Amino acid sequence: MSGAGGRIEGKVALITGAASGLGLATAERFAKEGAVVVGADVAANDGVRTLDVRDEAAVAALVDAIVAEHGRLDVVVNYAGIAGGGPVHLVDGDDWDRVLEVNLKGTFLVNKHALRPMLAQHSGSIINIASVEGLQGTEGGSSYNASKAGVVMLTRNMAIDYGRVGIRVNAICPGFIDTPLFQAVMGSDHMARFRDEYRDDHMLGRFGRPEEIAAAALFLASDDASFVTGVALPVDGGYLAGTRTGLSELMGIS
């Protein structure tokens, strides 16, 4: 899919996790902004290629196919990820491995093979998707938080390693965004109280929307971010800003 006349006109972009949620919103926005978008997802649908990011051979083959079809690869956005966690003493070892393999190793594998054409080009923008939970702990986060913290540090190391050859590497750390994955985790009746508390922890008083993360990804992919690398960018409605006690209302802010 592609559009015309936008901020990333003509750039070739690979977006994983593109079948729904944040990945779908970003694929749609990139296409509107002129990019040639190749979407991939383990749950592929029309226009989205099938990819399990844990399968290195499949990742390598997809990158090779993109370069064969389009001649280059300019942007990668790594949305593929799964939820998981719990108190450590209750986390099954296989579940731990599954979360780390998808969220962290999968990001590593996509980046590893995307770097091949980017190094040949001496240009590229890699955007890893971490989380506010990769920057700050949450109750029961364990495997998910560990995987996303790993993504943040991977991003910073890659920015150091590849900056001098023209490749920028950044991470987006979304707050709680209203997506199908979020609804699957937080949508049940017994989670209602916690869902309300999480919403109130965002200083803007609401959950985020997928298109707001897509807008941040567009900025990082574009030439507007030409001097931005190694950043873990919270897009979180103020979730990480600090503690809100209600004192602002007493000061007349409402």
C-alpha angles and dihedrals in degrees: 000000000000142000135195142244100024142125095274098035112175097000116137111228133188114203120185122202086033099145096083147352119013095356093053092047091051094047090053093047093047091051091051089051093056104265127139099236126203109189122197132183140158085238097050123188136170109332094003119102122226114254136158103198090209090066106085095189091053092048092050092047092051093051090048090050092051092051091046091051100039106019097236147025117230107166136028124187115188108207098144106119147127137216126245144133143110134168107322096242089058099043114110113229093232091052090050090052093048093054094046093044094054101035102037109015092040090054090048093051095049091048093046093058097035088058092064096073093032091057090050090050095042087225142080147120120232118191117191120194112227123154143233081258088065089059100038132028124246131192111277093002097126108131097022094048092045091051093050093045086054090053090053093052092043088054093052093048092049091050088056094046100045107028095095091058094054100261117131120202122191139158132220116214106199122199118220106318125191101245135135089264091052091048091050091054102035105023101088123102094245089057094053096099093047091045090056091048092050090049091052091050088068107086090219089059098236144072119263128258124234092240090060091060089045089056091054091049090050091054093050092047094049133079087252085079095047092129096041120100137137092029126142097202117199112215093180115126089250096307092140096039095095142265125332116204102168094257090124090069089057087053090056099259109133 
